[in-house]
Amino acid sequence: MLASRFSVELLSRKPLSGSVHRLRFAPQAPFKWHAGQHVAVGGDGQDLFLPYSIASAYDVRRPGQFELAVAFGAGADGLDALEVGGTLECEGPFGDFVWQTLPSPAALLVGVGTGVAPLRALIEEELARPSPVRLLLIAGHRAPQDVLFANDFAELAAEHARFRFVPTVTSPENAWLGERGRVQARVTAAVSALGPLDAYVCGRLDMVEDVVALLTREGVPVSRIRSEGF
């Protein structure tokens, strides 16, 4: 799958949290990707292109349309000011943070913040297949209102018995009934519960390094771990 430069139109902008927006784009040329890959985004006429993980799987019902989870406020790539109907330039797709060619019986997906974006695409792609692979997503965020794609993941978990969604927050409110603390604290139990697995880890570099170290300590082969840190 060769990377190319193409223009996209912003179809919609919706809040995912107080600081992250869900942006849906339509390419103005044929565009296809593998779940887990990213695009580089630049404003009109800009030479600076910044990478963003694609947060959705390819959908034949809406060919080429894709979503990004963008923390607004940086402004370097023009996404903050881009209005619905506006266009910008993209390059891609890039990256090999994709499903294993021959998957294990289970997959553990661990992400924090916007690192859950490519994991959402991976989960959507896998759940669309007639497959027995069990999926566990551990998603770490600061507060309950920061949990990205919460409704999407909850709906997928309700629809698919083989997918489980576990959000955990480090600064919970008193009313929060879910998991508390960092994602690292749940890795050992997850490996024990799932058995032979593939792991996909994305988010802050320090978290990724911690989780990869934990996974290898628990006996997960390096070849079955895919990670992406920023």
N, C-alpha and C positions, 0 to 999 in steps of 0.2 A: 504494500500500500504506500504509494509515493506521496510525499508532502507537496503541497502547492500553495500559492497565494490566491485568495479569492475574497470577494466582498460579501458582507452579511448585512441583513436588515434586522433591527431590533423589533421583535413582535410584541413583547410584553416585559414588564418589570413589576415584580411583586416582592414584598419583604419576606425574608425567611426568619429574621431576628431583628433586633434593634440596630445591628451594624452590617448585616449581610442581605443582599438582594439576590433573587432568582431572576436571571435574564434569559429569555428565550429568543433565539436567533433563527432566521431563515437564510440559507446561503443563496447567492445569486448565480451559482454554478453547481454542478453535481458535487456532493461531498459525502464521504462515508468514512467511518472510523471503527476501531475496535473499542469496546468498553474498557475504560482505564486509561485511554490515551488523552493527550491534551492538545490545545491549540495555542498559538502565540497571537496575541491581540494587539493591534496598533490603531491609533486614530488616523483620520484622513490626512494623508501627506506626511505622517510621522515615520521616522526611521526606527524608533524604539518600539519593539514588540515584546510584550510581557506574557509569560506562560500562565494559562488557566486550565485546570483539569475539566474535561467535559463531564457534566454531572448527570447525563442521561444516556441510555443505550440507543442504538440506531433503531428507528421505528419505521417500518415500511408504510405505515398509515400516514406518516408525515415525513416523507423522504428528506433527509439532510438536516431537518430542524434539530437543534441541540440546545441544551441549557448549561449555564454557568452559575456557580455560586460565588458572588463577588462581594468582598468586603469593601464598602464604599468609603471614600474619604481620601484615598491615595491620589487619585486624579491624574496619575502619570500616563495612562493609556486612553483617556477620554471617555471611559465608561461611566464615570460619575455624572457627566453632563449630557450623555447621549439620551435623547428622547425617543419614545416609541415612533417608529418610522424612519429613524436615522440610520445611517450606514457607517461601517468602518471596515478596515482590512484585517484579514486573518491569514495565518499560515498554519499548515498542518495537514494531517494529524501527525503527532510525534509520540514517541515513548513505547516502552515494552512492559508497562505495568498492566499486563493483560492476563486473562485466564490461562492457566496451565493447559498445554495441549492435551494431556491425559490427566484429568482431574482425579484427586483423591476422593474417598467417600464423603469427606466433609471439608468445609472451608471456614476458617476463622478470619474475619475482617475487623481490623482495629484502626480507628481514625479519631483524630481530635480536630475541632474547629472545621474549617473548610476542607480539611483532609478527608472528610466523609464524602465529598463530591464524587471522586472517581469510584469510591466503593458503592455509592448508589447506582452508578452506571453498571458496574460489575454485577450487582445483585439483580437489577432489572433484566440484564441479558441472560443470566443463568436461570431465573425464574420463568422466563419465556420458553425455555427448552424443556422437553420431556425427559427430565433427569432426576435421579434419586439423591443427588448431592445435597447434604444438609448444610445450611448456612447459619452462622452466628455473627452478628454485627455488634461490636462493643464500640459505642460512640461517646467520646468524652467532650464535655463542654463546661464552661464556667458556672452557668446558672440555668435553671429550667427554661427560661425564655430564650436562651441561646441555642437550644437543641435544634439543629438544622434538619429539615425534611421530616420532622417528627410525625406529622400526619401521614405522609407518604409511606414511611417505614411501618407505622402501626397498621395501615391498611394492607400492606403487603404481607405482614405477619399474620393478620387475620385471614387472609385469603390463601396463604400457602403454609401448611403445617411444617414444612421443612425449613422455614426461615424464622429465626428468632432475633428480635431487636432488643438490645440492652443499652439504654442511655445511662450515663453516669455523670454527675456534676460535682464540681469541687467546692462550689459556694451555694449549697442548697438553701431554699426557703423552708420554713417550718412545715409548710403544707406539702412539700415534695415527698412522695412515697416511694420514689425509685431508688436506684443505686447511688451511693455517694463515694467520692474519692476519685483517684486517678485510674486510667484504664490499665496501667501496669499491674495493679493489684488483682485483676481478674484473669490474667493470662494463664497462670498455672492451673487454676480450676477449669478453665475453658479447654485447655489441651487435654486434661484428664477426662473430661466429659465427652469430648468429640472423638478421641482416638486418632487414627491416621488422618492427617489433614494437610491442606495447603493453607498458607497464611498470606494475607495481603495487608500491609501496614502503611498508613499514609498520614502525614501531619508534620508537626514540628520535628526538626532533626533530632533533638535530644530524646523525645518520646520514641521516635522510630528506632534509635539506637538501643534504648532500654528494652523495648519490646522484642526486637530481633535477638538481643542477648538472652532474654528470658526464654524465648522459643527454642533457641539452640541448646540452652541448658536443660530444657525439658525433652530434648531428643528429636526435635523437628529438624530434618535435614535442611541444610542451607539451600539446596536445590529446590526445595518446596516452599521457600519464603521469597516473596516479592515485596519490595519496599520502595517508598518514594518520600523523601524528606525535603523540607524547605525552611 
